[in-house]
Amino acid sequence: MGDGARQPQPAGAPAGFQHMSVLLDEVAALLVGCRRVLDGTAGAGGHASRLAQGGARVIAIDRDPEAVRAARRELGEAATVRQLDFTAAAADPDIAAFTPDGVLLDLGLSSPQIDDAARGFTFRPGAPLDMRMTAGHGPNAADWLNGAPPEDLMAALADYGDEPRARALAREIARRRAVHPFAVSDDLVNAIRAVLGPRSGPAAFARLFQAVRIAVNGELERLAQALPDLLGLLVPGGIIAVISYHSGEDRVVKHAFREWARACVCPPAQPVCTCRGRALGTVVTKRAITPAAREVAANSRARSARLRAFRKSA
C-alpha cells in the first residue's frame, strides 16, 4: 500500500505492486495548491517526498510498521511519518488538528511489503500464504483459505479475481484443504493449475493471489468506510485523490465521488427531498487519469493504475 521504492521488481510480484512511485507528476499537479497533505498510504515515501518538495507540509501514515520504517528512512525530516490506518485517520486528534487541504491514497502494494518473502505477497515457490497488510496481526491468507466457506471463496475469486471458474476453484480448494491445509504459495498455485490447467501461469496466479489478498485484508470494505470520513476531514475547498489498481477499488472510488457530486440522493420516486439537498463538491477528474506510455514502459505494474480526484465544496 503506497508508492514503492525504486528497486527491481521481484519475480512473482502480484498485481498492484509498483517498484517506483506511480503517477507522480499527475498527483503533484492535482495537489499543487495544497499546503497540508495527509498521505494515507505512505509506502516507501515517494509521493510524500514529491509533495514536500513542492512546499506542502505532509503527514504520511501507513498501517504497516515495515512501510513506516521505510518511509522514515526515505523522508527524513521532510515529512511526519506515523503508523496509523487511514480508516482511523479522521478520528485521530492530531490529524484533525492538522486540517489537511489535501488527502492522497495510493492503494497499491509497496516494495517493503514485496521484498520480504515472509510477508507472503508473492506466488514464488515456498512463500508463506500470509498477505496481511499489517504484518503479524489478524488472520492470514492460509487461515482464510483453510477456513472460509466455499461460497465465500467463490465470491472472492469471482468478484475480486474476475474468475469465470470460481465455483470449481472454490470446490478444489475445499477438497484439497480437507486433506492437507494450505500453508505456502505452492498449495494455491497447484489448486489453480488443477482447475485452470497445467499451462496456467503468472497472469492467472497474480490475478487470483490478488483476489485472496483483497479478501484477507477487507480492502474494498475498508476503502468504502474510509472515503466519507476522509472527505469530512478535509477543509472546504480541499482535494482527495485516490490511485487504485483493481476494478473493484476504482468502482468504489468512482461511485463515492459521483454520489458526493449529486445535490439530491433521495430515491427517484420519493416526492419530497429529505436528504442533504446539496452537492458536497465536484469531481475533478471526469475520467480516471492513467499512466503515460513512457511510465508503463518503465514500470509495467503501473498499467492498471487509475487516479481520480474530488474537490470538497468551499
C-alpha positions in Angstrom: 0.0 0.0 0.0 1.5 3.2 -1.1 4.3 4.0 -3.5 7.1 1.6 -3.8 10.9 2.3 -3.7 12.9 2.4 -6.9 14.1 -1.2 -6.9 13.9 -4.0 -9.5 10.6 -5.8 -9.5 10.8 -9.2 -7.8 9.7 -12.3 -9.7 6.2 -13.3 -8.9 5.1 -9.9 -7.7 1.3 -9.8 -7.6 -0.9 -7.2 -9.4 -1.0 -3.9 -7.7 2.8 -3.8 -7.0 4.8 -0.9 -8.2 8.6 -0.7 -8.0 8.5 3.1 -8.3 6.1 5.8 -7.4 3.1 5.7 -9.9 1.6 8.9 -11.4 4.0 11.2 -9.5 3.6 14.1 -11.8 -0.2 13.7 -12.1 -0.6 13.6 -8.3 1.6 16.6 -7.8 -0.4 18.5 -10.4 -3.7 17.7 -8.8 -2.5 18.7 -5.3 -0.3 21.6 -6.4 -2.2 24.2 -4.3 -2.4 22.1 -1.2 -0.3 23.2 1.8 -1.1 20.5 4.3 -1.4 17.0 2.8 -2.3 13.7 4.5 -0.7 10.8 2.6 -2.9 8.0 3.9 -0.7 5.2 2.3 2.9 6.2 2.9 4.5 3.1 1.4 8.2 3.9 0.9 7.5 7.7 0.9 7.8 8.5 -2.8 4.6 10.6 -3.2 5.1 12.3 0.2 8.6 13.3 -0.8 7.4 14.8 -4.1 4.6 16.8 -2.3 7.0 18.0 0.3 9.4 19.2 -2.4 6.5 21.3 -3.8 6.2 23.1 -0.5 3.5 21.2 1.3 3.6 20.1 4.9 3.0 16.3 4.8 1.8 13.8 7.4 2.4 10.3 5.9 0.6 7.4 7.6 0.6 3.7 7.0 -0.8 0.8 9.0 2.1 -1.4 8.1 5.0 -0.9 10.6 7.6 -2.0 8.0 6.3 0.6 5.5 6.5 3.2 8.2 10.2 2.4 8.8 10.9 2.5 5.0 9.1 5.9 4.7 11.0 7.3 7.6 14.3 6.3 6.0 13.2 7.9 2.7 11.7 11.1 4.0 13.9 12.0 7.0 12.7 15.4 8.2 10.8 16.2 5.0 7.5 14.8 6.4 6.0 13.4 9.6 5.5 9.7 9.4 3.2 7.7 11.7 1.8 4.2 12.0 -1.9 4.7 11.6 -4.6 3.1 9.4 -6.2 5.5 7.0 -9.6 4.2 8.3 -8.8 5.7 11.7 -7.3 9.0 10.4 -10.4 11.1 10.8 -10.8 10.1 14.5 -7.2 10.9 15.3 -7.0 14.3 17.1 -3.5 15.2 15.7 -4.7 14.5 12.1 -7.9 16.6 12.7 -5.8 19.4 14.1 -3.6 19.3 11.0 -6.6 20.4 9.0 -5.5 18.9 5.7 -6.4 20.6 2.4 -5.2 17.5 0.5 -5.6 13.8 1.0 -3.9 11.1 -1.0 -4.5 7.3 -1.1 -2.3 5.1 -3.2 -3.8 1.6 -2.8 -1.0 -0.4 -4.5 1.5 -2.7 -2.7 4.9 -1.3 -1.9 8.3 -2.8 -2.1 8.8 -3.1 1.7 5.9 -5.5 1.6 7.0 -7.4 -1.5 10.7 -7.6 -0.8 10.3 -9.6 2.4 9.3 -13.1 1.2 8.0 -13.8 4.7 5.2 -11.3 4.1 3.7 -13.8 1.6 2.5 -11.4 -1.1 4.2 -13.4 -3.8 3.5 -16.7 -5.7 7.2 -17.6 -5.8 7.7 -21.2 -4.7 7.7 -21.8 -0.9 6.4 -18.4 0.1 4.1 -18.5 3.1 0.4 -17.7 2.4 0.3 -14.6 4.6 -0.6 -11.4 2.6 -1.6 -9.3 5.7 -1.1 -5.6 5.1 -0.4 -5.2 8.8 2.4 -7.6 9.5 1.7 -10.2 12.0 -1.8 -9.1 13.0 -5.1 -10.9 12.3 -5.9 -13.9 10.2 -3.6 -14.5 7.2 -4.2 -15.9 3.7 -3.7 -19.5 4.8 -6.3 -19.0 7.6 -8.8 -17.6 5.1 -8.2 -20.3 2.5 -8.5 -23.1 5.1 -11.5 -21.7 7.0 -13.7 -19.7 4.6 -16.9 -21.4 3.5 -16.8 -22.4 -0.2 -19.4 -19.8 -1.1 -17.1 -17.1 0.3 -14.2 -18.5 -1.6 -16.2 -18.5 -4.8 -17.5 -14.9 -4.3 -14.0 -13.5 -3.7 -12.4 -15.3 -6.6 -15.3 -14.2 -8.9 -15.7 -10.6 -7.6 -12.0 -9.8 -7.0 -10.3 -12.1 -9.4 -12.8 -12.0 -12.3 -12.5 -15.8 -12.4 -15.2 -17.5 -14.5 -14.4 -20.8 -12.9 -14.6 -19.5 -9.4 -17.1 -22.2 -8.3 -14.9 -25.0 -9.5 -11.8 -23.4 -7.9 -13.5 -22.9 -4.6 -14.5 -26.6 -4.6 -11.0 -27.6 -5.4 -9.6 -25.5 -2.6 -12.1 -27.0 -0.2 -11.3 -30.5 -1.4 -7.5 -30.0 -1.0 -7.6 -28.3 2.4 -9.5 -31.2 3.8 -6.6 -33.5 3.0 -3.7 -31.0 3.5 -4.2 -27.5 4.9 -2.9 -24.7 2.8 0.3 -23.2 4.1 2.6 -22.0 1.2 2.1 -20.4 -2.2 2.6 -23.8 -4.0 -0.7 -25.0 -2.4 -2.7 -22.3 -4.0 -0.8 -22.4 -7.3 -1.4 -26.2 -7.6 -5.1 -25.7 -6.9 -5.3 -23.1 -9.6 -3.5 -25.3 -12.1 -5.8 -28.2 -11.3 -8.8 -26.1 -12.4 -7.4 -23.7 -15.0 -5.0 -26.3 -16.5 -1.3 -27.1 -16.2 -0.4 -24.3 -18.6 -1.9 -21.5 -16.4 0.9 -19.2 -15.4 1.9 -15.9 -13.8 -1.0 -13.8 -15.1 -3.6 -16.1 -13.6 -1.6 -16.5 -10.4 -1.2 -12.8 -10.0 -4.9 -12.2 -10.6 -6.1 -14.9 -8.1 -3.5 -14.2 -5.4 -4.6 -10.6 -5.6 -8.2 -11.7 -5.1 -7.2 -13.6 -1.9 -5.2 -10.6 -0.7 -8.2 -8.3 -1.1 -10.4 -10.7 0.8 -7.9 -11.3 3.6 -7.5 -7.6 4.2 -11.0 -6.5 3.6 -9.6 -3.8 1.2 -12.8 -2.8 -0.6 -14.8 -2.6 2.6 -12.1 -0.5 4.3 -11.9 1.9 1.4 -15.7 2.4 1.3 -15.7 3.0 5.0 -12.8 5.5 4.9 -13.7 7.7 2.0 -16.6 9.6 3.6 -14.5 10.1 6.8 -11.6 11.4 4.8 -13.8 13.8 2.9 -15.1 15.1 6.3 -11.5 15.6 7.4 -10.7 17.9 4.5 -11.1 21.7 4.9 -13.5 23.4 2.5 -12.0 23.5 -1.0 -9.7 20.6 -0.3 -9.0 17.8 -2.6 -8.9 14.0 -2.1 -7.0 11.9 -4.7 -7.0 8.1 -4.9 -4.9 5.8 -7.0 -6.4 2.3 -7.4 -5.1 -0.8 -9.2 -8.2 -3.1 -9.2 -11.5 -2.5 -10.9 -13.3 -3.0 -7.6 -11.3 -0.3 -5.9 -11.8 2.0 -8.8 -15.6 1.3 -8.8 -15.8 2.2 -5.0 -14.0 5.5 -5.6 -15.9 6.4 -8.8 -19.3 5.8 -7.2 -18.4 7.7 -4.0 -17.2 10.7 -5.9 -20.3 10.7 -8.2 -22.6 10.4 -5.2 -20.9 13.3 -3.4 -21.3 15.5 -6.5 -25.1 15.0 -6.6 -27.3 17.6 -5.0 -30.0 15.1 -4.1 -29.5 11.4 -3.3 -33.1 10.5 -2.4 -34.8 7.6 -4.3 -36.2 8.9 -7.6 -39.8 8.0 -6.6 -39.6 10.0 -3.4 -41.9 13.1 -3.7 -40.1 15.3 -1.2 -36.3 15.6 -0.8 -35.2 14.6 2.7 -31.5 14.1 2.1 -28.7 16.7 2.4 -30.1 18.6 -0.6 -26.8 19.9 -1.8 -23.7 18.6 -3.6 -20.6 18.0 -1.4 -18.2 19.2 -4.1 -17.2 18.5 -7.6 -15.4 15.6 -9.4 -12.1 17.0 -10.6 -11.3 14.1 -12.9 -14.2 13.4 -15.3 -12.3 10.3 -16.3 -9.7 8.4 -14.5 -6.2 9.5 -15.1 -3.9 6.7 -16.3 -0.1 6.5 -16.6 1.5 7.7 -19.8 3.0 5.1 -22.2 6.5 6.0 -21.1 5.7 5.3 -17.4 4.1 1.9 -18.3 7.2 1.1 -20.3 9.4 1.9 -17.3 7.1 0.1 -14.8 4.7 -2.5 -16.2 2.8 -2.6 -13.0 1.7 0.9 -13.5 -0.5 -0.3 -16.3 -3.6 -0.9 -14.1 -3.3 2.4 -12.1 -6.3 4.7 -12.1 -6.2 8.2 -10.5 -9.4 10.0 -9.5 -9.9 13.2 -7.5 -12.7 15.2 -5.9 -12.7 18.8 -4.6 -14.8 19.5 -1.5 -17.2 22.5 -1.7 -15.6 25.7 -0.4 
